[in-house]
Amino acid sequence: MPESSRVNLRMRSLELARDCAALGARIRTIHHLTGLRPRELLYLLFTDCDPPPRGRAPDTREWYHTANLLYRTESSVIVATFQRLRRIGFAAAEALISAYRYYQSVYRPPYRISFDRAFDLAAHTEGRWIAKSASFHVLTCPHCLSQYLDAIGANAAPGQRCLFCCLVDRHRRDPRLTASFPGTPPASPEVVQAWLQAGYADAEIPPTLLEFPVAKA
């Protein structure tokens, strides 16, 4: 490999590592996304005053099926956006970072889904990094056309209502959902721009996105 190519690859890996750390990633996650050694990442990105996140890394395969509606819809937004970016040519690591930034642009902090959780979801949907095979896939709701995450083997039945259908139905009756989505805000330029950058036309940006962030097919 030419020297210039090695330098460019190194710079790209370091930029990815910096972006992942800024999003709260564990060293393990950054290592898998960039290929950089954990000891080097610890030295470059963290200090005694600013240590890396600790604790057990998420394992999403069982968690997702017992998580509540809000966690599952937000997970679906991230993975559906990740897959759309992959289809239009984004590399996997860049697609995950962009999908997570989009998620942060349409939801309010504190965010229910951490970057490490998003990494685990994407890994077990695409069968890469830490996953030998896919455990999830993204389905399109026949009723509202939103995309949502489900286990491999599940199918979207014609009369079935998806997570996002349930979210809209329960909004006025569930105080937790009302608190999370208190009303319809004015159109956000950042949100619209994120959708346009992901390849949507103006007419395809759903009005419900401004109240209930969803991932459209």
Secondary structure per residue as TSV (DSSP state, phi and psi in degrees):
chain	resnum	aa	ss	phi	psi
A	1	M	-	360.0	130.7
A	2	P	-	-58.2	151.6
A	3	E	H	-57.4	-41.0
A	4	S	H	-63.4	-35.6
A	5	S	H	-68.0	-39.1
A	6	R	H	-65.3	-39.1
A	7	V	H	-64.7	-44.0
A	8	N	H	-63.8	-40.5
A	9	L	H	-64.7	-40.5
A	10	R	H	-64.2	-45.2
A	11	M	H	-62.6	-40.1
A	12	R	H	-63.4	-42.2
A	13	S	H	-64.1	-40.4
A	14	L	H	-67.5	-38.6
A	15	E	H	-64.7	-42.3
A	16	L	H	-62.6	-42.3
A	17	A	H	-61.3	-43.4
A	18	R	H	-62.7	-43.4
A	19	D	H	-64.3	-42.2
A	20	C	H	-63.1	-44.4
A	21	A	H	-62.4	-38.5
A	22	A	H	-64.5	-25.8
A	23	L	T	-90.6	3.8
A	24	G	T	92.0	20.2
A	25	A	-	-73.7	147.7
A	26	R	-	-72.3	160.9
A	27	I	H	-60.5	-40.3
A	28	R	H	-56.7	-45.3
A	29	T	H	-64.3	-46.0
A	30	I	H	-62.5	-39.5
A	31	H	H	-58.7	-47.0
A	32	H	H	-67.1	-33.7
A	33	L	H	-79.7	-27.9
A	34	T	H	-113.8	-22.7
A	35	G	-	82.9	-2.9
A	36	L	-	-75.3	147.3
A	37	R	-	-69.9	143.1
A	38	P	H	-55.8	-41.4
A	39	R	H	-63.9	-39.4
A	40	E	H	-65.9	-41.2
A	41	L	H	-62.5	-41.3
A	42	L	H	-61.2	-41.9
A	43	Y	H	-69.3	-41.8
A	44	L	H	-79.5	-33.7
A	45	L	H	-107.9	-19.0
A	46	F	-	-131.0	159.2
A	47	T	-	-134.2	175.8
A	48	D	S	-62.9	-33.9
A	49	C	S	-81.1	-19.9
A	50	D	S	-133.3	72.5
A	51	P	-	-75.2	163.0
A	52	P	-	-71.4	158.6
A	53	P	-	-58.1	141.2
A	54	R	-	-110.8	174.4
A	55	G	S	103.4	173.3
A	56	R	-	-71.8	134.2
A	57	A	-	-68.1	146.9
A	58	P	-	-64.2	144.7
A	59	D	-	-124.7	108.4
A	60	T	H	-85.2	-16.3
A	61	R	H	-60.2	-40.2
A	62	E	H	-92.7	-35.8
A	63	W	H	-56.8	-43.3
A	64	Y	H	-60.1	-38.2
A	65	H	H	-76.5	-13.9
A	66	T	H	-110.5	-5.2
A	67	A	S	-70.3	156.4
A	68	N	-	-76.6	176.2
A	69	L	H	-59.4	-42.1
A	70	L	H	-65.2	-42.6
A	71	Y	H	-63.4	-39.9
A	72	R	H	-72.1	-37.1
A	73	T	H	-68.6	-41.1
A	74	E	H	-66.8	-37.3
A	75	S	H	-60.7	-41.2
A	76	S	H	-64.5	-39.6
A	77	V	H	-59.5	-45.3
A	78	I	H	-64.6	-50.2
A	79	V	H	-71.1	-38.5
A	80	A	H	-63.4	-39.8
A	81	T	H	-66.7	-42.0
A	82	F	H	-56.7	-47.1
A	83	Q	H	-67.6	-37.0
A	84	R	H	-63.4	-42.8
A	85	L	H	-64.8	-35.6
A	86	R	H	-63.9	-40.2
A	87	R	H	-67.2	-27.4
A	88	I	T	-96.0	11.5
A	89	G	T	109.9	2.2
A	90	F	-	-70.2	140.4
A	91	A	-	-65.3	157.1
A	92	A	H	-59.9	-46.9
A	93	A	H	-64.9	-44.6
A	94	E	H	-64.4	-37.4
A	95	A	H	-64.3	-39.9
A	96	L	H	-66.9	-45.1
A	97	I	H	-61.6	-44.9
A	98	S	H	-65.3	-40.6
A	99	A	H	-64.0	-38.8
A	100	Y	H	-71.7	-37.2
A	101	R	H	-64.3	-38.5
A	102	Y	H	-62.1	-44.8
A	103	Y	H	-55.5	-44.8
A	104	Q	H	-65.6	-26.5
A	105	S	H	-76.6	-20.9
A	106	V	H	-110.8	-9.7
A	107	Y	S	-115.2	159.5
A	108	R	-	-94.0	142.1
A	109	P	S	-71.2	155.5
A	110	P	S	-73.0	139.3
A	111	Y	-	-80.9	132.7
A	112	R	S	-69.8	-34.2
A	113	I	S	-102.7	117.2
A	114	S	-	-76.7	165.0
A	115	F	H	-63.5	-36.9
A	116	D	H	-63.9	-38.7
A	117	R	H	-65.5	-42.1
A	118	A	H	-60.9	-41.2
A	119	F	H	-59.9	-45.5
A	120	D	H	-65.1	-40.3
A	121	L	H	-61.8	-48.3
A	122	A	H	-64.0	-40.2
A	123	A	H	-61.5	-42.6
A	124	H	H	-85.5	-3.0
A	125	T	H	-93.7	-35.7
A	126	E	H	-98.7	-12.5
A	127	G	T	68.6	49.8
A	128	R	-	-141.9	177.2
A	129	W	T	59.2	-99.5
A	130	I	T	-93.6	-3.4
A	131	A	-	-112.8	127.5
A	132	K	S	-76.5	-25.6
A	133	S	S	-150.5	164.3
A	134	A	-	-78.4	139.5
A	135	S	-	-109.2	-18.7
A	136	F	E	-126.7	159.8
A	137	H	E	-144.6	166.4
A	138	V	E	-101.9	127.9
A	139	L	E	-110.5	157.3
A	140	T	E	-107.7	124.9
A	141	C	-	-67.5	127.0
A	142	P	T	-70.4	-15.2
A	143	H	T	-89.8	-53.1
A	144	C	T	-110.4	-6.0
A	145	L	-	69.3	10.9
A	146	S	B	-73.3	155.0
A	147	Q	E	-102.0	136.2
A	148	Y	E	-140.9	158.0
A	149	L	E	-90.5	138.4
A	150	D	E	-151.6	170.1
A	151	A	E	-68.5	150.2
A	152	I	T	-55.9	131.8
A	153	G	T	103.0	-21.4
A	154	A	-	-75.0	148.2
A	155	N	-	-129.0	152.4
A	156	A	-	-87.0	105.8
A	157	A	-	-75.3	150.9
A	158	P	T	-54.4	-40.7
A	159	G	T	-94.0	2.2
A	160	Q	-	-77.2	140.9
A	161	R	-	-105.2	133.3
A	162	C	-	-85.4	-176.3
A	163	L	H	-57.7	-40.5
A	164	F	H	-73.6	-33.5
A	165	C	H	-60.1	-44.8
A	166	C	H	-64.5	-38.1
A	167	L	H	-60.5	-46.0
A	168	V	H	-66.5	-42.8
A	169	D	H	-62.3	-38.2
A	170	R	H	-90.0	-6.6
A	171	H	T	-55.6	-49.1
A	172	R	T	-75.7	-16.8
A	173	R	T	-102.0	-14.2
A	174	D	-	-112.2	113.4
A	175	P	H	-57.9	-32.7
A	176	R	H	-66.2	-40.2
A	177	L	H	-71.5	-38.2
A	178	T	H	-62.5	-39.0
A	179	A	H	-68.1	-34.9
A	180	S	H	-75.0	-33.5
A	181	F	S	-130.3	77.3
A	182	P	-	-70.2	-17.5
A	183	G	S	178.4	177.3
A	184	T	-	-91.8	111.5
A	185	P	-	-79.7	166.4
A	186	P	-	-65.1	159.7
A	187	A	-	-57.7	130.6
A	188	S	-	-93.4	125.3
A	189	P	H	-59.2	-35.2
A	190	E	H	-65.7	-40.9
A	191	V	H	-65.7	-47.0
A	192	V	H	-61.0	-42.8
A	193	Q	H	-63.3	-38.8
A	194	A	H	-62.2	-40.6
A	195	W	H	-67.8	-40.0
A	196	L	H	-65.4	-39.3
A	197	Q	H	-67.1	-27.3
A	198	A	T	-81.0	-0.4
A	199	G	T	104.8	8.0
A	200	Y	-	-86.8	148.3
A	201	A	-	-86.8	163.1
A	202	D	G	-54.5	-41.4
A	203	A	G	-70.4	-15.9
A	204	E	G	-92.0	-9.3
A	205	I	S	-75.7	111.7
A	206	P	-	-71.8	136.5
A	207	P	G	-56.8	-33.2
A	208	T	G	-66.5	-17.9
A	209	L	G	-57.4	-33.8
A	210	L	G	-72.5	-18.6
A	211	E	T	-108.9	-44.5
A	212	F	S	-125.2	99.9
A	213	P	-	-60.9	123.0
A	214	V	-	-131.9	168.2
A	215	A	-	-113.5	112.3
A	216	K	B	-90.6	147.9
A	217	A	-	-71.4	360.0
